[in-house]
Amino acid sequence: MSLTTEEMIGILILCCHYVYRLCCRVFVLCSLGILSKLDYFEELNIKTIWINPIYKSPMNDSGYDISNFIEIDPIFGTMEDFEELLTGMHDRGMRLIMDYVPNHSSKEHQWFEKSRKREAAYKDYYIWRNCVSEGINIVPPNNWVSKFGGSAWTYDDLRKQCYYHQFFPEQPDLNYTNPEVVKEAENILSFWLDKGVDGFRVDAIKFLLEATHFRDEPLVNKSQDKKTVVNYDDLYHDYTTTQLGLHDMIREWRALLKKKSGEAGKYRLMITESYDKNEIKKTMMYYGTNLQYEADFPFNFLFLDDLSSISVASISKILDTWMSNMPKDKWPNWVLGNHDNPRIASNVGSTHARTLNMLMLTLPGTATTYYGEEIGMTDLNYHNDENEGRDSRNMLQQPMVDRDAERSPMQWDNSTNAGFSSANKTWLPVNQNYKTLNVEAEKDQSSSMLALYRKLTKLRQSELPMQRGWTCFLDNPEVVAFVRETDGLNRCFIVVLNFGDMKVNVNLTRMHIALNGHATVHISIDGRRDYESINLQSVTLDVGEGMVLEYRNSQPVHDNPGPQQKCYSIEKACYVPMIGIFLKC
């Protein structure tokens, strides 16, 4: 089935730009603070910004525990501030994506308070079950475990029942078998769409529904004593994730976004978040089917889940897993870091962080940048005496819960608190390396990570082969290499990256018969080799080095791929040089 006009418009919006993910509480201090940084985004050629939850919240989980879905928390300003930010972004041709958190609310939400009291209209807004009392202990209704460990059931003294929470006890799950809850979710989406937001990243989407039979989930280790089940990985989550009816709900939300897109005359994006390690087919389902459209794309967490070590083989496996499983005519996505995982520079080191950023920003599809990645920010090393102000739930002595290391304040310059705040103390400490690792220090350095990021985003924005057309991966055990080309253009780009542990010299002409002669270095990893002429028979790369080569090709690579090469067409298009236009073909 060919893409609809609406879907084509969405692709055109996505193809030239990246998504920049920022945490308002550590990027700048409020909505107007973001407004003051729009020049920075324009310099980086960023047109789409995704912000973390800024709704009313007691902040037990960085705002993902929401007490009012249609109010702005005072920490981030007022609704008027938000509207001013939205107007300012739209005036510059930028888009704002909000975090939508439908799975749960805060315990402090009025819905939960009314549900505890069994008020008729709200009695079944949450998932309540009877518990068995054994002395001073409460025995939960089944063995379901919270994502953060321990029982997923908490007893409520007022209602005298247990309520279900996939995450923290402060975040009771909403009951989507209740049609009134479904309507509430749609009303929340409509409220923000009517405000003018450009779309949503849907949080924790696979957790929205649970099996209504409430049976125990099966043990991973069948010999494990059932009484010792406390960790999330102890169970197969057959009854609490990806339940029947989930995709029906997503399609309803897509229909709503489509309706609102038509009313406003602009496309609204939907991105889904679901960690489905080793179950790539489940992730791909969020694209929808040939007949029914769902998300524009699901987030691709393979670099977070599967990158245990850096090598050509590991990187190539990740690329192949996503591209070979993605449905035809869909749009890829690439993620190197986010607010729940260690920063890429801390995970793999600064050298390979550069190489991975070059990879991510030259692959087909939409790259998602976590704030600070563009300057190479690293995880925060803090001490127990620095915990004041942190979200209470992130202070627990549970390593899987403590996610603040990757959430330290943005490092703008070398002044007090890295230019983030003039206060005596920030919510989280500033990373001690901010004196030398900051935006101000890097913006005029031609060899900096920021300079590399700026050049790569400009390349995507200005060059047709980097926007759509063909991507052909070249098979070589020493480097990751691929060609970006478009039908009708006799100019393509060859990306070559050394993820090995030693210097290499590769012959690109042996990788494909269409590659021969010389190419020009369009972008090198540190700027030192820019514009250098390279003989494709002898391309030398140091450890962690990468380059984007500009090459005049008389024969497209995708016309004759080798047996070990795979070519993918992402929104296939042709350039017609005689009349200078770009057409779908």
Solvent accessible surface area in square Angstrom, and as a share of the most:
residue,aa,sasa,rsa
1,M,134,0.60
2,S,80,0.52
3,L,28,0.14
4,T,52,0.30
5,T,105,0.61
6,E,30,0.13
7,E,15,0.07
8,M,41,0.18
9,I,81,0.41
10,G,1,0.01
11,I,11,0.06
12,L,82,0.41
13,I,35,0.18
14,L,8,0.04
15,C,0,0.00
16,C,25,0.15
17,H,31,0.14
18,Y,2,0.01
19,V,2,0.01
20,Y,0,0.00
21,R,2,0.01
22,L,0,0.00
23,C,12,0.07
24,C,3,0.02
25,R,47,0.17
26,V,1,0.01
27,F,0,0.00
28,V,12,0.07
29,L,94,0.47
30,C,37,0.22
31,S,3,0.02
32,L,69,0.34
33,G,13,0.13
34,I,1,0.01
35,L,42,0.21
36,S,81,0.52
37,K,51,0.22
38,L,1,0.00
39,D,81,0.42
40,Y,19,0.07
41,F,0,0.00
42,E,69,0.31
43,E,101,0.45
44,L,1,0.00
45,N,22,0.11
46,I,0,0.00
47,K,41,0.18
48,T,6,0.03
49,I,0,0.00
50,W,6,0.02
51,I,1,0.00
52,N,9,0.05
53,P,1,0.01
54,I,3,0.01
55,Y,2,0.01
56,K,79,0.33
57,S,13,0.09
58,P,44,0.28
59,M,17,0.08
60,N,32,0.16
61,D,9,0.05
62,S,16,0.10
63,G,0,0.00
64,Y,17,0.06
65,D,0,0.00
66,I,0,0.00
67,S,21,0.13
68,N,38,0.20
69,F,7,0.03
70,I,75,0.38
71,E,75,0.34
72,I,15,0.08
73,D,8,0.04
74,P,99,0.62
75,I,74,0.38
76,F,2,0.01
77,G,17,0.16
78,T,69,0.40
79,M,39,0.17
80,E,119,0.54
81,D,28,0.14
82,F,0,0.00
83,E,65,0.29
84,E,88,0.39
85,L,1,0.00
86,L,6,0.03
87,T,78,0.45
88,G,16,0.15
89,M,0,0.00
90,H,63,0.28
91,D,115,0.59
92,R,84,0.31
93,G,45,0.44
94,M,2,0.01
95,R,34,0.13
96,L,0,0.00
97,I,0,0.00
98,M,2,0.01
99,D,1,0.00
100,Y,2,0.01
101,V,1,0.00
102,P,2,0.01
103,N,1,0.01
104,H,4,0.02
105,S,0,0.00
106,S,1,0.01
107,K,72,0.31
108,E,109,0.49
109,H,7,0.03
110,Q,102,0.45
111,W,21,0.07
112,F,1,0.00
113,E,61,0.27
114,K,58,0.25
115,S,0,0.00
116,R,54,0.20
117,K,119,0.51
118,R,110,0.40
119,E,71,0.32
120,A,97,0.75
121,A,71,0.55
122,Y,46,0.18
123,K,78,0.33
124,D,66,0.34
125,Y,9,0.04
126,Y,4,0.02
127,I,12,0.06
128,W,24,0.08
129,R,91,0.33
130,N,113,0.58
131,C,27,0.16
132,V,92,0.53
133,S,78,0.50
134,E,106,0.48
135,G,74,0.71
136,I,169,0.86
137,N,96,0.49
138,I,66,0.34
139,V,54,0.31
140,P,46,0.29
141,P,46,0.29
142,N,12,0.06
143,N,33,0.17
144,W,2,0.01
145,V,6,0.04
146,S,3,0.02
147,K,57,0.24
148,F,22,0.09
149,G,28,0.27
150,G,28,0.27
151,S,52,0.34
152,A,0,0.00
153,W,14,0.05
154,T,39,0.23
155,Y,71,0.27
156,D,8,0.04
157,D,102,0.53
158,L,89,0.44
159,R,13,0.05
160,K,129,0.55
161,Q,22,0.10
162,C,2,0.01
163,Y,2,0.01
164,Y,2,0.01
165,H,3,0.01
166,Q,1,0.00
167,F,26,0.11
168,F,5,0.02
169,P,38,0.24
170,E,40,0.18
171,Q,1,0.01
172,P,0,0.00
173,D,0,0.00
174,L,6,0.03
175,N,23,0.12
176,Y,13,0.05
177,T,81,0.47
178,N,21,0.11
179,P,90,0.57
180,E,80,0.36
181,V,2,0.01
182,V,39,0.23
183,K,111,0.47
184,E,37,0.17
185,A,3,0.02
186,E,50,0.22
187,N,92,0.47
188,I,13,0.07
189,L,4,0.02
190,S,24,0.16
191,F,61,0.25
192,W,0,0.00
193,L,2,0.01
194,D,98,0.51
195,K,61,0.26
196,G,14,0.13
197,V,0,0.00
198,D,3,0.02
199,G,0,0.00
200,F,1,0.01
201,R,2,0.01
202,V,1,0.01
203,D,13,0.07
204,A,6,0.05
205,I,0,0.00
206,K,28,0.12
207,F,10,0.04
208,L,1,0.00
209,L,17,0.08
210,E,18,0.08
211,A,11,0.09
212,T,98,0.57
213,H,76,0.34
214,F,33,0.14
215,R,148,0.54
216,D,73,0.38
217,E,4,0.02
218,P,52,0.32
219,L,21,0.11
220,V,69,0.40
221,N,83,0.42
222,K,184,0.78
223,S,100,0.64
224,Q,41,0.18
225,D,82,0.43
226,K,145,0.62
227,K,185,0.78
228,T,71,0.41
229,V,20,0.11
230,V,78,0.45
231,N,83,0.43
232,Y,23,0.09
233,D,119,0.62
234,D,25,0.13
235,L,6,0.03
236,Y,114,0.43
237,H,32,0.14
238,D,80,0.42
239,Y,51,0.19
240,T,4,0.02
241,T,15,0.09
242,T,31,0.18
243,Q,31,0.14
244,L,180,0.90
245,G,26,0.25
246,L,0,0.00
247,H,22,0.10
248,D,78,0.41
249,M,18,0.08
250,I,0,0.00
251,R,54,0.20
252,E,102,0.46
253,W,2,0.01
254,R,11,0.04
255,A,56,0.44
256,L,28,0.14
257,L,1,0.01
258,K,112,0.48
259,K,125,0.53
260,K,24,0.10
261,S,10,0.06
262,G,62,0.60
263,E,112,0.50
264,A,53,0.41
265,G,69,0.66
266,K,66,0.28
267,Y,8,0.03
268,R,8,0.03
269,L,1,0.00
270,M,3,0.01
271,I,1,0.00
272,T,0,0.00
273,E,11,0.05
274,S,6,0.04
275,Y,60,0.23
276,D,14,0.07
277,K,112,0.47
278,N,136,0.70
279,E,81,0.36
280,I,30,0.15
281,K,136,0.58
282,K,66,0.28
283,T,8,0.05
284,M,10,0.04
285,M,94,0.42
286,Y,1,0.01
287,Y,0,0.00
288,G,12,0.11
289,T,76,0.44
290,N,109,0.56
291,L,151,0.75
292,Q,91,0.41
293,Y,35,0.13
294,E,1,0.01
295,A,0,0.00
296,D,5,0.03
297,F,0,0.00
298,P,1,0.01
299,F,4,0.02
300,N,0,0.00
301,F,11,0.05
302,L,16,0.08
303,F,2,0.01
304,L,37,0.18
305,D,37,0.19
306,D,56,0.29
307,L,15,0.07
308,S,116,0.75
309,S,69,0.45
310,I,38,0.19
311,S,38,0.24
312,V,17,0.10
313,A,77,0.60
314,S,23,0.15
315,I,0,0.00
316,S,47,0.30
317,K,145,0.61
318,I,4,0.02
319,L,6,0.03
320,D,55,0.28
321,T,35,0.20
322,W,1,0.00
323,M,5,0.02
324,S,61,0.39
325,N,37,0.19
326,M,22,0.10
327,P,42,0.26
328,K,175,0.74
329,D,56,0.29
330,K,22,0.09
331,W,3,0.01
332,P,0,0.00
333,N,0,0.00
334,W,0,0.00
335,V,3,0.02
336,L,1,0.01
337,G,2,0.02
338,N,7,0.04
339,H,7,0.03
340,D,42,0.22
341,N,30,0.15
342,P,73,0.46
343,R,2,0.01
344,I,6,0.03
345,A,7,0.06
346,S,53,0.34
347,N,79,0.40
348,V,32,0.18
349,G,31,0.30
350,S,78,0.51
351,T,68,0.40
352,H,27,0.12
353,A,0,0.00
354,R,53,0.19
355,T,0,0.00
356,L,0,0.00
357,N,3,0.01
358,M,0,0.00
359,L,0,0.00
360,M,1,0.01
361,L,1,0.00
362,T,0,0.00
363,L,0,0.00
364,P,1,0.01
365,G,1,0.01
366,T,1,0.01
367,A,1,0.00
368,T,3,0.02
369,T,0,0.00
370,Y,1,0.00
371,Y,0,0.00
372,G,0,0.00
373,E,4,0.02
374,E,0,0.00
375,I,3,0.02
376,G,11,0.10
377,M,2,0.01
378,T,34,0.20
379,D,28,0.15
380,L,8,0.04
381,N,131,0.67
382,Y,48,0.18
383,H,120,0.54
384,N,124,0.64
385,D,120,0.62
386,E,48,0.22
387,N,21,0.11
388,E,124,0.56
389,G,41,0.40
390,R,15,0.06
391,D,5,0.02
392,S,63,0.41
393,R,50,0.18
394,N,0,0.00
395,M,76,0.34
396,L,58,0.29
397,Q,159,0.71
398,Q,67,0.30
399,P,128,0.80
400,M,101,0.45
401,V,0,0.00
402,D,49,0.26
403,R,26,0.10
404,D,0,0.00
405,A,25,0.19
406,E,8,0.03
407,R,7,0.02
408,S,0,0.00
409,P,0,0.00
410,M,0,0.00
411,Q,0,0.00
412,W,18,0.06
413,D,38,0.20
414,N,88,0.45
415,S,55,0.35
416,T,96,0.56
417,N,23,0.12
418,A,0,0.00
419,G,34,0.33
420,F,16,0.07
421,S,17,0.11
422,S,114,0.74
423,A,49,0.38
424,N,163,0.83
425,K,110,0.47
426,T,14,0.08
427,W,36,0.13
428,L,0,0.00
429,P,27,0.17
430,V,23,0.13
431,N,12,0.06
432,Q,148,0.66
433,N,48,0.24
434,Y,35,0.13
435,K,118,0.50
436,T,109,0.63
437,L,34,0.17
438,N,2,0.01
439,V,13,0.08
440,E,93,0.42
441,A,36,0.28
442,E,16,0.07
443,K,83,0.35
444,D,126,0.65
445,Q,89,0.40
446,S,90,0.58
447,S,52,0.34
448,S,6,0.04
449,M,13,0.06
450,L,2,0.01
451,A,8,0.06
452,L,4,0.02
453,Y,4,0.01
454,R,66,0.24
455,K,60,0.26
456,L,0,0.00
457,T,1,0.00
458,K,128,0.54
459,L,5,0.03
460,R,2,0.01
461,Q,63,0.28
462,S,74,0.48
463,E,28,0.12
464,L,49,0.24
465,P,0,0.00
466,M,0,0.00
467,Q,12,0.06
468,R,25,0.09
469,G,1,0.01
470,W,40,0.14
471,T,1,0.00
472,C,0,0.00
473,F,30,0.12
474,L,9,0.05
475,D,82,0.42
476,N,31,0.16
477,P,117,0.74
478,E,78,0.35
479,V,2,0.01
480,V,5,0.03
481,A,2,0.02
482,F,0,0.00
483,V,0,0.00
484,R,2,0.01
485,E,3,0.01
486,T,4,0.02
487,D,28,0.15
488,G,47,0.46
489,L,32,0.16
490,N,92,0.47
491,R,47,0.17
492,C,0,0.00
493,F,0,0.00
494,I,0,0.00
495,V,0,0.00
496,V,0,0.00
497,L,0,0.00
498,N,0,0.00
499,F,1,0.00
500,G,23,0.22
501,D,121,0.63
502,M,129,0.57
503,K,127,0.54
504,V,14,0.08
505,N,80,0.41
506,V,5,0.03
507,N,34,0.17
508,L,0,0.00
509,T,28,0.16
510,R,205,0.75
511,M,12,0.05
512,H,9,0.04
513,I,120,0.61
514,A,6,0.04
515,L,2,0.01
516,N,87,0.45
517,G,37,0.35
518,H,112,0.50
519,A,6,0.04
520,T,57,0.33
521,V,0,0.00
522,H,58,0.26
523,I,4,0.02
524,S,1,0.00
525,I,15,0.07
526,D,26,0.14
527,G,22,0.21
528,R,198,0.72
529,R,52,0.19
530,D,30,0.15
531,Y,178,0.67
532,E,68,0.30
533,S,77,0.49
534,I,8,0.04
535,N,58,0.30
536,L,0,0.00
537,Q,107,0.48
538,S,57,0.36
539,V,0,0.00
540,T,42,0.25
541,L,0,0.00
542,D,69,0.36
543,V,63,0.36
544,G,4,0.04
545,E,17,0.08
546,G,0,0.00
547,M,0,0.00
548,V,0,0.00
549,L,0,0.00
550,E,42,0.19
551,Y,12,0.05
552,R,158,0.58
553,N,9,0.05
554,S,120,0.77
555,Q,66,0.29
556,P,41,0.26
557,V,0,0.00
558,H,23,0.10
559,D,92,0.48
560,N,64,0.33
561,P,60,0.38
562,G,22,0.21
563,P,135,0.85
564,Q,128,0.57
565,Q,23,0.10
566,K,100,0.43
567,C,31,0.19
568,Y,38,0.15
569,S,33,0.21
570,I,6,0.03
571,E,11,0.05
572,K,80,0.34
573,A,3,0.02
574,C,30,0.18
575,Y,52,0.20
576,V,45,0.26
577,P,86,0.54
578,M,178,0.80
579,I,114,0.58
580,G,43,0.42
581,I,73,0.37
582,F,51,0.21
583,L,87,0.43
584,K,107,0.45
585,C,70,0.42
